[in-house]
Amino acid sequence: MGEPTIRASFDEPTNTVSYLVADPATGAAAVIDPVLDFNPASGEVATRSAQGLLDAAEAESWSIRWVFETHAHADHLSAASFIRSKTGALVAIGEGIIEVQRVFRPLFAADDCPADGSDFDRLLFDGEQLELGSIDIEVMATPGHTPACVSYRIGDAVFVGDTLFMPDYGTARCDFPGGDARQLYRSIRRILSLPDATRLFLCHDYKAPGRDRFAWETTVAEQKRSNPHVRDGIGEDEFVIMREGRDAELSLPKLLYPAVQVNIRAGRLPPAEANSRRYIRIPLECASGL
């Protein structure tokens, strides 16, 4: 198995890391978790960040074959559809996206979004093997944060999405529909059963207190040694009590509604209304009497 070339792109407004991953032998490439630029105050949606990934691939003469989503994100809008339109790449996600769509489709009256995953080109299953040129990709189902979460093992690297954060920060929340702290613990221990030198690439970083720079690459060994939530010696029941307690105190992500509406559509924006404009819907929780 060859080793990939990896380029990271950090979007500070959403604290999201996107990746351009390439097989140096063939130039075949994949994009993981691309971001659309979105200004919630003005409603502006742009493609500057995603275009940067395309420009980087073009500069290296890499051909983007895949867009991999680690899950349907709740904190940024996906640029998967844009990259597909520019490259012909296939957009793939874990098959659990069907469960996510079934929950959120009626909430947003997203009747244009079929709840069968067909907005995506490929639904991925645990243990599935894909190819990136001469490099093998192993799909690892890692649910817990959401039902659709998958990690991608490419050479000596695993792209874990929101499952883990840096060893000084912890783990993902589990209070979204279909999330499960016990499941997350088991998914993480599966990742941490890989060889110690395995590199782990994260989807987010928020700079833990005392750290002065963003970071998104760690190793299995570092996580087992230092992660305050799941280091060696912390059992499943202890983790579940901690995780559920922390989640009960968290507020919803600021971009939850815009992000989910776009991301369950594989990065496709909601269709235009009769006035030719597109809209993000915000479900209201109305007080009694309103």
Residue pairs with C-beta under 8 A, 6 or more apart in sequence:
1 135
1 136
1 155
2 23
2 24
2 25
2 133
2 134
2 135
2 155
3 135
3 155
3 156
3 157
4 21
4 22
4 23
4 24
4 132
4 135
4 154
4 155
4 157
5 21
5 22
5 23
5 24
6 19
6 20
6 21
6 157
6 201
7 19
7 20
7 21
7 22
7 56
8 17
8 18
8 19
8 201
8 216
8 217
9 17
9 18
9 19
9 20
9 49
9 52
9 53
9 56
10 16
10 17
10 205
10 214
10 216
11 17
11 18
11 35
11 37
11 49
11 76
12 214
13 37
14 35
14 75
14 76
14 255
15 75
15 204
15 205
15 206
15 214
16 33
16 35
16 73
16 75
16 76
16 203
16 204
17 33
17 201
17 202
17 203
17 204
17 205
17 216
18 31
18 32
18 33
18 34
18 35
18 49
18 53
19 31
19 32
19 33
19 159
19 201
20 29
20 30
20 31
20 53
20 56
20 57
20 62
20 64
21 29
21 30
21 31
21 32
21 132
21 154
21 157
21 159
22 28
22 29
22 30
22 57
22 60
22 62
22 132
22 133
23 29
23 132
23 133
23 134
23 135
25 133
25 134
25 135
26 133
26 134
27 60
27 61
27 62
27 63
27 133
28 62
28 63
28 65
28 131
28 132
28 133
28 135
29 57
29 62
29 63
29 64
29 65
29 66
29 132
30 64
30 65
30 66
30 67
30 68
30 89
30 132
30 137
30 154
31 53
31 64
31 66
31 67
31 68
31 80
31 83
31 89
32 67
32 68
32 69
32 70
32 152
32 159
33 68
33 69
33 70
33 73
33 78
33 159
33 161
33 203
34 49
34 50
34 53
34 67
34 78
34 79
34 80
34 82
34 83
34 267
35 49
35 50
35 76
35 77
35 78
35 79
36 45
36 46
36 47
36 49
36 50
36 76
36 77
36 78
36 79
36 82
36 262
36 267
37 44
37 45
37 46
37 47
37 48
37 49
38 44
38 45
38 46
38 76
38 77
38 255
38 258
39 45
40 254
40 255
40 258
43 280
45 77
45 269
47 79
47 82
49 79
50 79
50 82
50 83
53 83
54 64
54 83
54 86
54 87
57 63
57 64
63 87
64 83
64 87
64 89
65 89
65 90
65 132
66 89
66 90
66 91
66 92
66 130
66 132
67 80
67 83
67 84
67 89
67 90
67 91
67 92
68 92
68 93
68 152
68 159
69 78
69 80
69 91
69 92
69 93
69 120
69 263
69 266
70 149
70 150
70 151
70 152
70 159
70 160
70 161
70 162
70 163
70 203
71 93
71 94
71 97
71 145
71 146
71 148
71 149
71 150
71 161
71 162
72 93
72 97
72 100
72 146
72 148
72 260
72 263
72 264
73 162
73 203
73 259
73 263
74 176
74 253
74 255
74 256
74 259
74 260
74 263
75 204
75 253
75 254
75 255
75 256
75 259
76 255
76 259
77 255
77 258
77 259
77 262
77 263
77 267
78 259
78 262
78 263
78 266
78 267
79 267
80 91
80 266
80 267
81 91
81 265
81 266
81 267
81 268
81 269
82 267
83 89
84 90
84 91
84 121
84 266
84 267
90 121
90 122
91 120
91 121
91 122
91 266
91 267
92 120
92 121
92 122
92 123
92 124
92 130
93 117
93 120
93 122
93 123
93 124
93 148
93 150
93 266
94 123
94 124
94 125
94 139
94 141
94 143
94 147
94 148
94 149
94 150
95 117
95 123
95 124
95 125
95 148
96 141
96 143
96 146
96 147
96 148
96 149
96 150
96 178
97 117
97 120
97 123
97 148
97 264
98 115
98 116
98 117
98 123
99 147
99 148
99 178
100 146
100 147
100 148
100 177
100 178
100 264
101 113
101 114
101 115
101 116
101 117
101 264
102 115
103 177
103 178
104 110
104 177
104 260
104 261
104 264
105 111
105 113
105 115
105 264
107 283
108 257
108 260
108 261
108 281
108 283
109 281
110 261
110 264
110 265
110 270
112 265
112 270
112 271
113 119
113 264
113 265
117 123
119 264
119 265
119 266
119 268
120 266
124 130
124 139
124 150
125 139
125 141
126 139
126 140
126 141
126 150
127 138
127 139
127 140
128 138
128 139
129 136
129 137
129 138
129 139
130 136
130 137
130 139
131 137
132 154
135 154
135 155
136 154
137 152
137 153
137 154
138 152
138 153
138 154
139 150
139 151
139 152
139 153
140 150
140 151
140 152
140 153
140 158
140 190
140 191
141 149
141 150
141 187
142 149
142 150
142 151
142 160
142 161
142 163
142 187
142 188
142 190
142 191
143 149
143 178
143 180
143 183
143 184
143 187
144 163
144 172
144 174
144 179
144 180
144 181
144 182
144 183
144 184
144 185
144 186
144 187
144 188
145 161
145 162
145 163
145 172
145 173
145 174
145 176
145 179
145 184
146 176
146 178
146 179
147 178
147 179
149 161
149 162
149 163
149 187
150 161
151 158
151 159
151 160
151 161
151 163
151 191
152 158
152 159
153 194
156 197
156 198
156 199
157 198
157 199
157 200
157 201
158 191
158 194
158 198
158 199
158 200
158 201
159 201
159 203
160 191
160 200
160 201
160 202
160 203
161 202
161 203
162 172
162 203
162 204
163 171
163 172
163 184
163 187
163 188
163 191
164 171
164 172
164 188
164 191
164 200
164 202
164 218
164 223
164 227
164 230
165 171
165 172
165 202
165 204
165 205
165 206
166 202
166 205
166 208
166 211
166 215
166 216
166 218
167 218
167 222
167 223
167 225
167 226
167 227
167 231
168 208
168 210
168 211
168 226
168 228
169 205
169 206
169 208
170 227
170 228
170 229
171 184
171 188
171 227
171 229
171 230
171 243
172 184
173 179
173 243
173 246
173 247
173 250
174 180
174 181
174 183
174 184
174 243
174 244
174 247
175 244
175 247
175 248
175 250
181 239
181 240
181 243
181 244
181 247
182 236
182 240
184 243
185 230
185 236
185 239
185 240
185 243
186 236
188 230
189 230
191 200
191 220
191 223
192 220
192 223
192 224
192 230
194 220
195 220
196 219
196 220
196 221
196 224
197 219
197 220
197 221
198 219
198 220
199 217
199 218
199 219
200 217
200 218
200 219
200 220
200 223
201 216
201 217
202 216
202 217
202 218
203 216
204 216
205 214
205 215
205 216
207 213
207 214
223 230
223 231
224 231
224 232
225 231
225 232
229 239
229 242
229 243
230 239
253 259
257 280
257 281
257 282
257 283
258 280
261 270
261 280
261 281
262 268
262 269
262 270
269 278
270 278
270 279
270 280
270 281
271 278
272 278
273 279
